Structure formats: structure tokens, C-alpha cells
Amino acid sequence: MEFAESNILSGITLLRQNNCVRFDNTLQDSMSKLIYNWSLSKFKHMKNW
């Protein structure tokens, strides 16, 4: 709900408090992991969503 209401900081805080997000990598490491995980997604072949 926080993100839907543009409360980005509150949303990130909630994610961090519930161990859903970590801040322990460099930007390059984070981007590499994000792209890698996205490549494994079952939704990657969806064209019109």
C-alpha cells in the first residue's frame, strides 16, 4: 500500500523491517543480481502486459 500511495521511504522501511530487502551490495552488484534474477523469471516471455 505504501508504494501505491507514493510513500517510497515508508515502503522500503517496511520491506527492510520484514527482511524482504537488503542493502549490502554495490550498485553494480545489485544491478547484476537484479538482471540475473529477472532472467530466471517465469514472466520474462510475456510480451503484452
Buried (B, 14 or more C-beta within 10 A) or exposed (E): EBEEEEEEEEBBEBBEEEEEEEEEEEEEEEEEEEEEEEEEEEEEEEEEE
